[in-house]
Amino acid sequence: MSKILSLPSRIYRFYYEGFKNQGKWSKRLWLIIFIKLIIMFAVLKIFFFPNYLNTNFESDSEKSEHVINELTNSKRTK
């Protein structure tokens, strides 16, 4: 009788078998994709997306007040 696997283990096996059976070029493409993701999320966040709230406001109440004001008083274009 075959053992019924849980959903996470079936998902893991699906991807594991798929990656294991890939050719040389597809593995290189996945490596390029992972490098691009690291660049986008790590490097770009550090240099281009500073923490605006921490640099401009001191307390949590000032930060929350600013966020609420920006969300509720935004100018909508028609």
C-alpha positions as CSV (number, residue, x, y, z in Angstrom):
1,M,0.0,0.0,0.0
2,S,1.4,3.4,-0.9
3,K,2.0,6.0,1.7
4,I,0.0,9.2,1.3
5,L,2.4,12.1,1.6
6,S,1.5,15.5,3.1
7,L,1.0,18.5,0.8
8,P,4.3,20.2,1.8
9,S,6.3,17.0,1.2
10,R,4.6,16.5,-2.2
11,I,5.4,20.1,-3.2
12,Y,9.0,19.6,-2.1
13,R,9.4,16.3,-4.0
14,F,7.8,17.9,-7.1
15,Y,10.4,20.7,-7.2
16,Y,13.3,18.5,-6.1
17,E,12.7,16.0,-8.9
18,G,12.2,18.8,-11.4
19,F,15.4,20.6,-10.5
20,K,17.4,17.3,-10.4
21,N,16.4,16.4,-13.9
22,Q,17.2,19.8,-15.5
23,G,19.9,20.2,-18.0
24,K,23.1,22.3,-17.7
25,W,21.6,25.4,-19.3
26,S,18.4,25.6,-17.2
27,K,20.5,25.3,-14.0
28,R,22.6,28.3,-15.2
29,L,19.4,30.3,-15.9
30,W,18.1,29.6,-12.3
31,L,21.5,30.8,-11.0
32,I,21.1,34.0,-12.9
33,I,17.5,34.4,-11.6
34,F,18.7,34.0,-8.0
35,I,21.6,36.5,-8.5
36,K,19.2,39.0,-9.9
37,L,16.8,38.6,-7.0
38,I,19.6,39.1,-4.5
39,I,20.7,42.2,-6.3
40,M,17.1,43.6,-6.5
41,F,16.2,42.9,-2.9
42,A,19.5,43.4,-1.0
43,V,21.6,45.9,-2.9
44,L,18.8,48.2,-4.2
45,K,17.0,48.3,-0.9
46,I,20.2,49.4,0.9
47,F,21.1,52.2,-1.5
48,F,17.9,53.4,-3.1
49,F,15.2,52.9,-0.4
50,P,16.2,54.6,2.8
51,N,14.1,54.3,5.9
52,Y,12.1,57.5,5.6
53,L,10.2,57.2,8.9
54,N,13.2,56.5,11.1
55,T,15.2,59.4,9.6
56,N,12.4,62.0,9.8
57,F,10.4,61.1,12.9
58,E,11.5,60.3,16.5
59,S,8.6,58.5,18.2
60,D,6.2,55.8,17.1
61,S,3.2,58.2,17.5
62,E,4.8,60.7,15.1
63,K,5.4,58.0,12.6
64,S,1.9,56.6,12.8
65,E,0.4,60.0,12.6
66,H,2.4,60.8,9.4
67,V,1.3,57.5,7.8
68,I,-2.3,58.1,8.6
69,N,-2.2,61.6,7.2
70,E,-0.5,60.4,4.0
71,L,-3.1,57.7,3.5
72,T,-6.2,59.7,4.3
73,N,-5.2,63.1,2.8
74,S,-3.8,61.9,-0.5
75,K,-4.8,63.9,-3.5
76,R,-6.7,61.8,-6.0
77,T,-6.5,62.5,-9.6
78,K,-9.7,62.3,-11.6
